[in-house]
């Protein structure tokens, strides 16, 4: 995956995120608790709900690390190997 894709991903997905994905994600994760492993964390859009993430793409990882710093809960990100 190219760096340009990671740079525009959140912006391109924003309308879909607002209309559908945010509600769906909230419903799916409303009863989660404890430590959660997210494999393929992407740009980190789930970080308000997740605590441990693995992302193999270095460009997505850079965005995810920024989102992790802004998350309301501690986020631990590990580089995965693809």
VOVEX-958282 format. One record per residue (C-alpha): x, y, z. Coordinates in nm, 4 decimals, padded with zeros to 6 digits. Each point is the difference from the previous one (the first is absolute). Example, Ala and Ser with C-alpha at 12.3 -4.5 7.8 and 13.67 -1.06 7.14 Angstrom:
((01.2300; -00.4500; 00.7800))
((00.1370; 00.3440; -00.0660))
This chain:
((00.0000; 00.0000; 00.0000))
((00.1347; 00.3396; -00.0903))
((00.0512; 00.2925; 00.2351))
((-00.2432; 00.2127; -00.2010))
((-00.2807; -00.2473; 00.0769))
((00.0665; 00.0241; 00.3734))
((00.0071; 00.3797; -00.0190))
((-00.3446; 00.0283; -00.1616))
((-00.1715; -00.3038; 00.1529))
((-00.1662; 00.1735; 00.2992))
((-00.1107; 00.2940; -00.2126))
((-00.1496; -00.2209; -00.2725))
((-00.1729; -00.2252; 00.2545))
((-00.1398; 00.2875; 00.2116))
((-00.3447; 00.0180; -00.1681))
((-00.0504; -00.3762; 00.0249))
((00.1335; 00.0038; 00.3559))
((-00.2513; 00.2675; 00.1058))
((-00.3000; -00.1557; -00.1768))
((00.0479; -00.3662; 00.0784))
((00.3224; -00.1311; 00.1470))
((00.0010; 00.1990; 00.3252))
((-00.3445; -00.1348; 00.0989))
((00.0902; -00.3514; -00.1064))
((00.3317; 00.0083; 00.1889))
((-00.1660; 00.1349; 00.3141))
((-00.2651; -00.2710; -00.0097))
((00.2539; -00.2774; -00.0564))
((00.2358; 00.1183; 00.2733))
((-00.2458; 00.1228; 00.2635))
((00.0450; -00.3045; 00.2239))
((00.3718; -00.0548; -00.0453))
((00.2237; 00.0046; 00.3021))
((00.3463; -00.1015; 00.1083))
((00.2931; -00.0065; -00.2373))
((-00.0871; -00.0011; -00.3673))
((00.2386; -00.0907; -00.2820))
((-00.0625; 00.1770; -00.3285))
((00.1850; -00.1561; -00.2923))
((00.0391; 00.2323; -00.2988))
((-00.0647; 00.3193; 00.1945))
((00.0115; 00.2160; -00.3116))
((00.0143; 00.3684; 00.0855))
((-00.1279; -00.0546; 00.3532))
((-00.3644; 00.0984; -00.0339))
((-00.0983; -00.2613; 00.2620))
((00.2423; 00.1224; 00.2645))
((-00.2673; 00.1480; 00.2250))
((-00.1145; -00.3638; 00.0354))
((00.3224; -00.1991; -00.0257))
((00.3104; -00.0367; 00.2115))
((00.2466; -00.2169; -00.1952))
((00.0451; 00.0207; -00.3759))
((00.2147; -00.1616; -00.2689))
((00.0477; 00.1709; -00.3379))
((00.2299; -00.1364; -00.2726))
((-00.0084; 00.3014; -00.2323))
((00.2572; 00.2617; 00.0966))
((-00.1983; 00.2894; -00.1505))
((-00.3215; -00.0948; 00.1806))
((00.2088; -00.0554; 00.3137))
((00.1239; 00.3607; -00.0064))
((-00.3594; 00.1275; -00.0038))
((-00.0997; -00.2539; 00.2657))
((00.2775; 00.1171; 00.2310))
((-00.1283; 00.3578; -00.0268))
((-00.3542; -00.1160; 00.0819))
((00.1332; -00.2063; 00.2907))
((00.1549; 00.3114; 00.1512))
((-00.3383; 00.1744; -00.0175))
((-00.2052; -00.2946; 00.1307))
((-00.1792; 00.0297; 00.3323))
((00.1393; -00.3361; 00.1139))
((00.3508; -00.1480; -00.0150))
((00.0743; -00.1627; -00.3364))
((00.2851; -00.2392; -00.0667))
((00.0875; -00.0433; -00.3684))
((00.2263; -00.2719; -00.1350))
((00.1346; -00.0202; -00.3536))
((-00.1263; -00.3147; -00.1681))
((00.1763; -00.1772; -00.2835))
((-00.1807; -00.0544; -00.3276))
